[in-house]
Every structure is written in structure tokens, then in C-alpha cells.
Amino acid sequence: MQLIDGKKISLELQEEIALEVRKLKEQGKKTPHLAAILVGSDGGSETYVASKIKACEKVGFKSTLLRFPQYTTEEKLLHAVHELNNDPDVDGFIVQLPLPRQINEHKIIESILPSKDVDGFHPINVGRMVLNLPCYVSATPWGIVHLLHQYKVETSGKHCVVIGRSHIVGSPMSILMAKNTHLGNCTVTLCHSKTKDLKSHTLSADILICALGSPEFVTADMVKEGAVVIDVGTTRVESTETKSGYKLKGDIKFDEVAPKCSLITPVPGGVGPMTIASLLRNTLMAAKKEVYPA
Ligand code: NAP
């Protein structure tokens, strides 16, 4: 069994991005600029946004954080999105999800200019991804594809089982793995909460990608000997072992599943760090107008 070191691969990617930023600056071009909208003060969202801003600083990007109170209105948020859409200095921006109930998430996402939608959540970017056209691919699924590539995992003709069909992880993941490209060509099974006899599917997976958000849900009896296992799950569970009073748990029962795998991602240190690096990559592409030329 070998661990997939997402932290290491993420740092390598961030170094490449930092080098590109230095080159842009030397050429007198503008500094890539990522903005983030954060509504409320949910602990998880605060942590994710803080990591994204810190990562921006590390690679030499400019970053802006716009904070709104939990009870803000949809109108105020749409106005903020409009301002960022029209700010020539902002190359790309994200609206940290989830949003409070009074705000229609779809409406907010659809109001973002596709050329600045570096999270890759806008229907135009999702559609372009499906059609194999240049686009921003949702950060977590792209990060996973990159990890598999870095660890030279053969995907062609393999059976990939994805658990979870969310718009931001499971669904785009299944599409990427099935694509007719050297990073895809898998036969894909997409499982969800209505799937019958989940184990019969997972047991035949050469590559098993778990994104359901249910701590330690996947046990050793559900995994084929020699499988490559990717754990996307990050659920905060209470812990007396950490200063913060919580720790992150994946969807895989790591201790019993790991010995059966050829490769496995840990939580933390697997998929999580890649998500941030992928977002930086999308922002650099936005700054260079690689996806949507001006
Ligand atoms: P989500 O929107 O809640 O979707 C969960 C999916 O899992 C749904 O499709 C659901 O099925 C399915 N599911 C739930 N229970 C199941 C069960 N018992 N058997 C089979 N399928 C089941 O979650 P998400 O946003 O995709 O996130 C999933 C996990 O990944 C969470 O822990 C999240 O924190 C984590 N995450 C991590 C990163 C990272 O960077 N590491 C990024 C994004 C998300 P239905 O559709 O039928 O309800």
C-alpha cells in the first residue's frame, strides 16, 4: 500500500504557479487577483476561505475577501457579484458555499460571469466540461484527476466507482473519469443514496472515489484487493485530541481499508490540499485569459 501525498503534489503545483506569477510580473503584466465572498461565520467556511487567501499570498496572487453577515439579502449578494464581474482588476472570484437559506445558490452562481467563475460551478463551465471544451473544471474533481495522473494510475478500461452525485464533486468526477482522454477512459458507475446493494458495485471498483460526507462509511469488506481509493470526505467530528476540539474524518475507515489498497489518500493531506491548488490554477488561467480569451 502506498499513500497518495496530496500535500506534496499540491505544493509542487503551487511552486509551478508561483514561478508563472513571477514571470508575469517580470513581463510587466498584472498580478493575478482572486476575490472571495464569504457569508456568515460558519467555522468550516471560515477555515476554507482563510486557506485559500493564505495560498494566494504564497504564490504571489493578490486576494480580496468580501464578508457579509449571515442575514444578508440575495439582492446585496447579487450586487456584490455584479461589482466583481465588472472589476477589471479581479481575474476570478468564488462565492463560498453553502449559502444561508434565504439566498438562492443557483441564482448567485448563474450571476457570475463564466470567464470569472474559477470554481467552475456556472452552468456554462459545467456544460463546456461535459463537451470537452476549454473551461474551468470544478477544483476538487480536477485535483483528483491530477493526483491519479501524478501517481501514474492507469485509468483506461478500468472500472471507476464514484459514491456521491453532488454538482461540485461526484457528478463532475464521474464525467471526467469517463472522458475519452488519456486521463479518463474508465467505465464509470455513479452511486448515490438510492443505489441498491452498494457493496456489489464498490467491490468491483479498480478505482473507488468516495464523496458522500459520512465518516468511515466505507469498510474493508466493500473494497477490492489492490484498488486505488480516493477519500473526498471531510466531516468535522468532535475530538479531545486536538486544540480546536474537532478533527476531520474521511468517508473511508482508513485503518482497515488501507492494507487492501494499492494506493489511498489520507484525510487530511490527500484530496483537500489539491482543491486549493486547483483553484489557484484556475485563477492563473483566468489571469492569462487562457479559457475565455478577451
Ligand atoms: P453532498 O452534496 O452532501 O452529496 C453527498 C452525496 O453522497 C449525495 O449524492 C448523496 O446521495 C450521497 N450519499 C449520501 N449518503 C449515501 C449513502 N449512504 N450511500 C450512497 N450515497 C450516499 O456532499 P458533497 O458536497 O459532494 O461533499 C461530499 C464530502 O466531500 C463531504 O464530506 C465534503 O465535506 C467533502 N468535500 C471535500 C472537499 C475537499 O476539498 N476535500 C471538497 C468538497 C467536498 P443523494 O444524491 O441520493 O442524496
Boltz pocket constraint, residues with backbone or C-beta under 6 A from the ligand:
constraints:
  - pocket:
      binder: B
      contacts: [[A, 140], [A, 163], [A, 164], [A, 165], [A, 166], [A, 167], [A, 168], [A, 169], [A, 170], [A, 191], [A, 192], [A, 193], [A, 194], [A, 195], [A, 198], [A, 210], [A, 211], [A, 212], [A, 213], [A, 214], [A, 231], [A, 232], [A, 233], [A, 234], [A, 235], [A, 249], [A, 271], [A, 272], [A, 273], [A, 275]]
      max_distance: 6.0
